[in-house]
Amino acid sequence: MTEEAAGEALSPLEEFLKHTHDEFDHVSNGLKEIAMLVSQSQGEVDKLAQRNAQITTQLHQLQNQFETVPREDIRTAYEDALDTQQRLFTMSGQLEKLESDESNLSRYRDYLSRALSILDTGSTDLNIQVQDGSGETIIEQIIGAQEDERRKISRQIHDGPAQALSNFILQTEIALRLFDVDTEKAKEELQDLKATATTTFASVRDFIFDLRPMMLDDLGLIPTIRRYTEAFQEKTGLEITLVVTGSERRFEVHREVLCFRTIQELLGNVRDHAKATQVKLSLTIGDAEIRVSIEDNGIGFAPHVPTDDNRKPDGLAALEERVNQIGGEFNVASELNEGTTITLSIPV
């Protein structure tokens, strides 16, 4: 390489700065496109929701005139209802995914903006650490985490709403065939279908709440945790005691999300692994940090001796890493057959 070429070569910091600017522009353009898609999808969902409400009203009217309305009209009405509900469910799922992508990209853009505001000050003494000990870049870690979460959501949708929709189609076909053979039996099938739809709707609402509770955005961390623990106790039968001390207030969005997701995953571990009957969840809100403690009376484990018969609950290492990345602490105290206590702190 000549001296002239060497003089024109960018330093590692300058290359990183250029890459960050390019990434910021790329993410900003992506956000504009997603915002347009969100707006279009929201409009379609609103139309389908209105159409679904109209069809629901029509079905109620048909139920009151079941004996007098022609069977072909009943069949058409139920087919329209099924088609509209399927389209509404699909579009709602698409909208939620777009909104989630928009939120993730927005946070990433904000992070890039803050990084550029530091880098563009001209400080050449910054030591930019773009890799961790495993050799993965931060971007690779983010993408990996997003894909893991998407796989988890995909499995949940496949095992829940997707299976339920398949059953709806089957029950509807049975009811349609029975109309010409046994009207009373067809009515029973439709009643069963209605009951199944009601149960599935409740499950979908729970799924949406688990995925992203709107309360977290509207009311904040503590009201959301109260609502979540009540619903969790009702669904699992676990006796959960929630104790909140300190002054309730709002925090930065990413800290509220981290705290809620951590509690959500820890309670899920208690449900799936601990075989506990009682859980005590304590939150202490201080001036500088939120302290969380989850104590159960389950079978426990030996944290530092994972074996096939004594497996450490899934996800604890990932949770600890997330908490540590924002300057918090994460501690596990457990013994076999003596329960588990997990404490963590999140700086605010």
Order of alpha helices (4+ residues) and beta strands (2+ residues): alpha-alpha-alpha-alpha-alpha-alpha-alpha-alpha-beta-alpha-beta-beta-alpha-beta-beta
